[in-house]
């Protein structure tokens, strides 16, 4: 995991994501998920390129089921952009970087 990505859990989610002063992209993923591994390098690129505009977090759904359930994450990878503590965009499944940015950039 790169230095630009914060690993969050059920216990740190509220502080790291919901109370963040800038928009947060949360990658809901699991170790065994192939598409999650495919999208990970793209999420890392976004974390690096937009580090001054958006905070990027990863949440392992196997170890943190409560948060995944709270936000209705049924399949992974699911990326949710939170702005002012509320979900502002949701991307489900693997998407190329251009499609991710199409959803994320208008929120920033």
N, C-alpha and C positions, 0 to 999 in steps of 0.2 A: 504494500500500500504506500502511495506517495505521501509526502509531507503535506500536500494540499487537500488530502481527504481525511475526514474525521470518522472514525469508527464509532457508531452510536449503538445504544442498547435501550431496552425498555426503560431502564432507570435514568439514562442520560438524555433521552429523546426530548423531553420538554425543555430542558435547559439549552441543549445544543441546537435544536431545530425550532421549536415553537416560540422561544423567547429570543431568537436571533434578531439582530437589528438589520440584517440584510437577507435577501431571498436565499433559500436553502434548497438545493437539489438533493433528494434522498434516493439512493439506489437500494431498493429492497431486493436482496439476492440470497443465494445459498451456494455452498461449495460444490455441490453435485450438479448444479444447473449449467448445462452447456451454453445456452444463449447468454447467461449471466457472465460467463467467462469471455464470450465474444464481445460483449458490450463494455466490459471493464476498461480496456485501453482507451475507448472513446470517452468514457466518463472521466478518466484520468486526464486526457487532453483538455477537456472542458474545464476541469478543476484548475489546471495550470493556466490556460489562456484567459480565463475569466475570474481569476482568484480575487481581484479587487472588487468585483461586482456580485459574486455569488459564492456561498459557502457550499461545499459538496461533502455529503455524508454517505456512509454505507451502513445498512442494517441487515444483519444475517437473520433471515426469518426463522431458521431452525432454532436459534438460541433466543430469539426475541419475538415469540408469537403474539404477544399481547398488542404490541404496536402495529404489527402487520394486520391483525384482526380489526383493530380500532379504525384503521383507514381503508378497510375493505380490500386488502391486497389478496387476490384469489390466485393469481398466477405470477410467476417471476420470469425474467426481471420486470419489475414495475418501477418506474421512476416517477416521483412526485415532486413538483416544485411547490414549496411552501413560501408564502409571502405574508408577513405580519401574522404568522401563526396559523394560517389557513391554507389548505390545498388550492393552488391556482392553476395547476396543469398536471395531467397524468399521462404517462406514456407507458404502454404495456407491450412487452415483447421486444425483441431485438429490432433496432432501427439504425439506419446509417446516421452518421454525425450530422449531416445537413438537415435531416428530419427532426433530430433532437433539438438542434439550434432553432429551427422554425417554431418549435413550441416554447423553448426556454427564453430566447432573446426578447420577445415582446413583453415579458413579465419584468425584465430587468429595467 
